[in-house]
């Protein structure tokens, strides 16, 4: 009975862990997205990681600040990274 429980737990964990992978191909990004002077484009998720990792490092309606990282998705039309002061 314990072996069956361990196997079920193992297979459930593997399925959840693989569900968090980034896409294999990057999306088509709009021209001028994420200028190199203020940010870096992620390889596959279409996000701009701002160089200034601060809550004020990005301005716009879709900016996010999580785990000490300031970033925005390419779908945000009014977002941009702010130059580090």
N, C-alpha and C positions, 0 to 999 in steps of 0.2 A: 504494500500500500504506500509506503514512504517513497519507493522508487517512482511510482506513478505520479505522485505529487511533485517530486523534484523535476521530472521530465516535463510535466505540464507547465510548471513555473519557468523552466528554461526556455521552452518554445514560445511562451507568451512574452518573455523579455526580449527575445531575438526579434520578434515581429514589431514590437514597439520601438526598439532601438533603430531598426532600419527605416522606420517611417519618418525619421528626422533628417534624412540625408537631403542635401541641396540638389537642385535639378542638375542634370548632366550638361545641358546647353544653356548658355546665357541668353537672355531676351534681347530683342532689338532695342537698343537704347536711343533716345532722341539726340539730335545734334546738340552739342554744347552741354550735355549732361555731365555733371561733376568735374568742373575744371581742375586740372592737376595742381594749380596753385593753392587750392584750399581743401582738396579731398582725394580719395582713392576709390575707384570703382571696384566692387566685389567681382569675383570671377564668374559666378553663376546666378546670383540672386537679384541682380539689378538694383543694388543699393549703393549709395555713396557714403563712404565712411569719412567723416570730417576729420581733418588733421588736428583741429583744436578739440580735444576730447573734454568738453565741458558742457553743462546744460544749455549754455548760450552759444555753443559752437554751430548751431543750425537754426535758421529762421524760416518759418513757413508753417502752413496748416498741417503738414504730415510729418514734421520732424519728430524723431524719437530719441530719447536719452535713456539707455538701459545698460546696466552693468558698467557704468563709467564710459560708455561709448555713445557718441553723437552721430546720428546717421539719418538718411531718408531714402525712400523708395523712388524709383524712376517715375512712378505714376503721379507723384506730387508735382504739380506744375509750378507752384509758387515757392518751393523749398530751395534753399541754397546754404552752403557752408559759409561760415564767417571766418575771415582770416584771424589767426591767433594774434592777440594784441601784444 
